[in-house]
């Protein structure tokens, strides 16, 4: 199963907020508050993903088979998709 990147999560969250604004289900103050929250959450998620991805990639590099070298781009695509 592919993981959602921080950028994908950010876009999805912003689109949901926009939908609430268009429907008039949230006030402008709530919208502004939520935008700040979404930004903070996406930064935190990105940090976690970078650390986790790097940790796993380093482990794979150390376990690397010399006949079949580790491909970082392929590992990224397997984790997050293209």
Residue pairs with C-beta under 8 A, 6 or more apart in sequence:
2 79
2 80
2 81
3 49
3 79
3 80
4 12
4 80
5 49
5 80
6 42
6 43
6 45
6 46
6 49
7 42
7 46
9 41
9 42
9 45
10 38
10 39
10 42
13 38
13 41
13 42
14 35
14 38
17 26
17 31
17 34
17 35
17 38
20 26
20 31
21 31
26 34
53 76
53 79
56 75
56 79
57 70
57 72
57 75
60 70
60 75
61 70
64 70
